[in-house]
Amino acid sequence: MNIYAVIPAAGVGSRAGFSKNKLLQKLDGISVLRRTVSAFAQNAGISRIVVCVNGSERESVARELSGFDAALVAGGATRTASVKNALCYLAALPCPPDYVLIHDGARPFLSQKVIDDCIATVRQFGSAVCALPCTDTAVLAESGFIADTLERDKLFTLQTPQGFAFAPLYEAYGKISEDDAFTDDSGVYAKYVAPPRLFAGEKANVKLTFAEDFAMETYRTGIGADTHAFGEEKGFIVLGGVKIPSERGLVAHSDGDVLCHAVMDALLSAAGLADIGHHFPDTDPAYKGADSLALLARVYALLQERGLSVVNVSAAISAERPKLSPYIAQMKKNIADVLHVFEQFVGISAGTNEGLGYIGRGEGIAVLATALLKSA
Ligand code: MG
């Protein structure tokens, strides 16, 4: 069974107010088009993907879809023209598909269930149009007045994917005249083949249309851990940028601020970046005795470059000594200032290890930290 996905992606997105193709806009670092294509690439029922692109964007789309086995076909002036080009390309293949699923490039949140249901429905009925039942009252209006209230039970709004047996759809597209104005493929099939069959869509399967649709917030958590051993007599340790009296200092290439290090790793991990050892190697003399709050500020800059901000961080310090409670408020303030959050979004707890293990024997301090980041 040969089932192809066709994704028209040649629109410029003028309604969204972008100068370039809205499908190349990134959502949390991944373009809308890559997300959409990825959903079909993950589905075992789909044999191959065809993407309709503008000639001028061919290279950038190819780059955007690197790693996917997607054929790029020239788009047309309208969505209908783009789909027609794709169908002509498929018809000319040595083995044309049995079915095609046509899906708006601007609907990146479709689930695997929707694709599966589309395939099952089109195989049973020859057509499969993704639709949501109308939940609001719908009316017909004339000159600003209600002319008629419609029977809500019979009303649906259409989404994509829309699946069709390939041969009749291809034939239908060959019959389209210049007077025909279709907003999607179900209209073509309905006019020239038969009434298309509906299947249940999902609310999340929205079409990104306006600029604000692209400003979606997403969240990521991260975890970080660090341990430093006590070393020679020094008179203090540094935690969260606070100098705390301690007979012995912590062994480290930097200032040994084990709290900042764990927080930095939690932040980097949430952002999907390499850990602090990669960014600030302890073999680099530049970081000898480094102020870890300054390094934390550099991690914050890395997050900012990626459009990520900090929601909160939380850290648990395990230390048999020294007593930390008098210094926690200042640690919170220091870290909050660097991360540009209010102090209540930095949580720090400190406890002993009840005399157990290396921490209990007072050989070192360990910190576990988590972070939550927000994009957009
Ligand atoms: Mg460390």
Residues whose N, C-alpha, C, O or C-beta is under 5 A from the ligand:
A	BS01	MG	D226 H261
